[in-house]
C-alpha cells in the first residue's frame, strides 16, 4: 500500500478513509431533525372563491399548492420560512410540526405545472402577501386567495 506523510507522521490511505467515514457519520448524526413537540398545531384549507386551487401535474409531483409560515420580526430581521405545507386536491393542508407562538406572514403559491410558474403571480409570496396572523394556539385557517388578505 502506498504511504503518505501527513503532519510529519507516516499514514496510509486507510487512515484517510477511516477519517472520512468518521466525519461523514458525525455530520449525518448532527443533521438529524429533532421533532418540535410544543406550539400551535396548524391546519386549514386554501381556496379561491370557496373552491380548491387546481394544478396540473399534481399526480406526478410537478404541480402543488404550497402554504408557508414566516415569522414576523419587529427588528427587521430577514424573513426565513418557519414551516411549509402542501395542500391536497381538496385544498386541505396541515403542518407537520407545531409552530412556536408568534406573529406570522402566511404565503401561498400555486405551482402549476412546474415549480417556477406561480399561477398566483406572486400576489401571496413572501414579498407581497398581506396575510399576517398572530398564532398562539391550535388554529384552523381557511385562506381564500380570491379575497383581499386571503379572507383572513
Secondary structure, DSSP 4 states (H G I P E B T S, - for coil): --EEEETTEEEEHHHHHHHHHHHHHHHHHHTPPPPP-SSB-EEEEEEETTEEPP-TTGGGTS-EEEEEEEE--TT-PPP-EEEEEEE-TTSEEE-SSPBPSEEEEEEEEEE-SSTT-BTTTTTTSTTT---EEEE-S-EEEEEETTSGGGG-
